[in-house]
Amino acid sequence: MGAFPDAVLLLYVYLIFILFSYSCFLSESSSLFSSCKLRRQFYLNGMHKPGDVILGGLFEVHYTSVFPELTFTSEPRQLSCQGFDPPGFRHAMTMAFAIDEINRNSNLLPNVSLGYSLYDNCATLVIGFSAALSLASGREEQFLLEETCLGTPPVLGIVGDSFSTFSIATSDVIGLFKLPIVSYFATCSCLSDRQRFPSFFRTIPSDAFQVRAMIRILKRFSWTWAGLLVSDDDYGLHVARSFQSNLAQSGGGCLAYSEILPWGDNPAELSRIVEVMKKSTARVVIVFAHQIHMIQLMEEVVKQNVTGLQWLASEAWTSAAVLQIPHLMPYLGGTLGIAIRRGEIAGLRDFLLRTRPDIHHNNSNGDNMVRQFWEHTFQCRFAPTPTGWMEAGGVLCTGDEDLESVETEFLDVSNLRPEYNIYKAVYALAYALDDMLQCVPGRGPFSGSSCASLQRLEPWQLMYYLEKVNFTTPFGDQVSFDENGDALPIYDIMNWKWLPNGQTNVHSVGVVKKSAFKGEELTLDESKIYWNFNSKQPARSVCSESCPPGTRMARKKGQPVCCFDCIPCSEGKFSNETDSMECKSCPEDFWSSPQRDQCIPKKTEFLSYHEPLGICLTTASLLGTFICTFVLGIFIYHRSTPMVRANNSELSFLLLVSLKLCFLCSLLFIGRPRLWTCQLRHAAFGISFVLCVSCILVKTMVVLAVFKASKPGGGTSLKWFGAMQQRGTVLALTSIQAAICTAWLVSSSPTPHKNNQYHNDKIVYECVVGSTVWFAVLLGYIGILAILSFLLAFLARNLPDNFNEAKLITFSMLIFCAVWVAFVPAYVNSPGKYADAVEVFAILASSFGLLVALFGPKCYIILLRPERNTKKAIMGRGTTKT
């Protein structure tokens, strides 16, 4: 905790050194310093108990003080503390109890009695610093110095102070003399700086751990959007810097606003801060401040009726009873706070009940704190009373009043938190002193293996043992200090439960601690938490709702990172996590789902046997094959008839077989492309069609040769078109195409290919031709033969009827050429499987055209007009026309 910013601290320290310094003057009888005398004495509220060793203590027994104007006169100044705080006095009495308990313990510091000097800092920096100087320098008005300047200091250690700022000021000066200071309530992380504060220890966790604990709570309930309020002092300002830094590093959220709560009466600033809270969308408010700040803040919150907030309290006000009142519960009910670890101190209440003004009477200032407590508790006054006190009905204190007969916070030991830290601090000093006194001469840790002695003890020697102290309290908590003087951190998580009767029950719902083995961990029992909302569920406090899978976060310009838009992932990218910063690209063969939350295998596309188009083409191919087989069967059955024997029946049979192969080769274009189908489909297609067209070409040439031989002197032309020559011509023409296919397959064979260019979400399986040149040569060779056949047949179209097969060839080749001329542009402009479909369609169309045009009329005569399937009928018609 803290009270004043650093600039004010330095000013006060400067004034204190000027106004409250100690001086020594030389004795005229000696050249050495022989005595010292206090130049001025502080008038402080305190309690004292003598002992072999004195421990000092600084406590906040009053809320504030009235401090006279600074003067340079030698007149003593009386400080007036106001606002008696019973819990603060209980803190002081806890230290007295711990010392009394140690003195009664024969196992700890035997034959050594501890005493104490406890002072009230009145929540004022100057008074607290003055008290610390008094503890360090002693209060004897004059004392002699030994020639060696050695001796036991007035106190061996100080327990306190409760404020971080006070501890900083005290440690800056007292630390120069290595006098151990063990604070029970100063949490500023700056005090862990061992270079600046070498003798500072504490039994309360630093703000650094408290900040991390608070961030863990935020993460636990997914509160990523919160407001931060801090006090205007070292405590608050250091927390603000630490909180923002840790929050950014942890990625646990953002601050919607960060405001500094002013000291003193500043309603305009408080009104502005509450207005910021009211307008903000953040439903969680984190407050690192003191009770007085919260009292002033809540007055304004009630005034503006700001409800529906989830408050997170620092240890400074988590257990503040002054805030746990019925008219604040509609606003503060459900508060979650970090509290100092609660402990059990057996016998403390009985010790407190024995408090009496006469018991602690020591000197004129010795029992001031007890007297003030007595007057506050029983509303009485010790003589001499203030003017008009008796006349106004006031009573005198006797010192025999019964503490059990009154209701006072002083006797409430059900929630010992700061008291437990005080208890541990006193015992830490006692154990360190005990370890030091048990040192065996010759085995000591100091120069020459020496040990420290109580008679010539230096504070830094006790500090050496304090750094190594390690003990366990009766409550079961281990106490030790790390290299920064910090104890093992542990906090209770408290929840303010608003009871139906209007009362408040502050109960523990978890713990946050750091252990040597598990590190920092938060344990919460959420079923015990009271939420002050209609839903009875944790508040929702986010700047932007979480981005679901399938989207990414896009930060809003000029706003914190927690404020963002959720942008859907583009096609081909996905995010499978909530609040993803970016969308990831899917692997090559995968594509994003419609929700963009996962990658699914891309759809595959090829001309399949299972799709309607593939089924139709397969059916047509098989139908053509069947028709060819049927026609071939007819021709074989009627092979002796003139219609079959006319114009070389062997070529007709070969032509039917080649057409059958043409129909069957189209099946190679259907189905998922494989290496062997890609290599075989074009070769089979090219060779089958060349065989077919070669047969047609030879038949056409035979027609022309027969016609020429029928003329006078033309008989010799038939010798070049015998059966052997016809077979040889067909074989030679087909072999050329086979050579072309072989060269193509050897040089740049067609291969299967996964094409992702046509569709992003599909893989199109296709066969790449490997070499466009060889593919063009294959088609070009077929085209040359087809055009040549067409031209020859066209020239023979007007021959006599007995040679009328030329007309059928002309018509069939016209169909063939038309189909393949249309094929080229259609094939080039068809993507993926449609290119295969176009090629299959061209194969089937041209094959059906040849089959129907060449064999349809012949089958008609053979099957339906057998009377015309005679040599006489064929020759007769020819004669008539001639």
HUSUL-V119643 format. One record per helix or strand of 2 or more residues. SS is the DSSP state (A for helix, B for strand). FROM is the first residue (numbers start at 0). TO is the last residue. If there is no record, write none. Layout:
SS/FROM/TO
SS/FROM/TO
This chain:
A/5/18
B/34/36
B/45/48
B/52/58
B/61/65
B/79/83
A/85/102
B/113/119
A/124/136
B/141/143
B/156/158
A/163/176
B/179/182
A/188/191
B/199/201
A/206/219
B/224/230
A/233/249
B/253/260
A/266/278
B/283/287
A/290/303
B/309/312
A/320/322
A/325/331
B/335/339
A/347/352
A/367/377
B/379/380
B/394/395
A/402/404
A/408/410
A/417/436
A/446/448
A/458/466
B/469/471
B/477/480
B/485/486
B/489/497
B/503/514
B/518/523
A/525/527
B/550/554
B/563/567
B/572/573
B/583/584
B/589/591
B/598/600
B/602/604
A/611/636
A/641/644
A/648/668
A/674/708
A/714/720
A/722/746
B/750/754
B/761/767
A/771/794
A/800/802
A/804/827
A/832/863
A/865/867
A/870/880
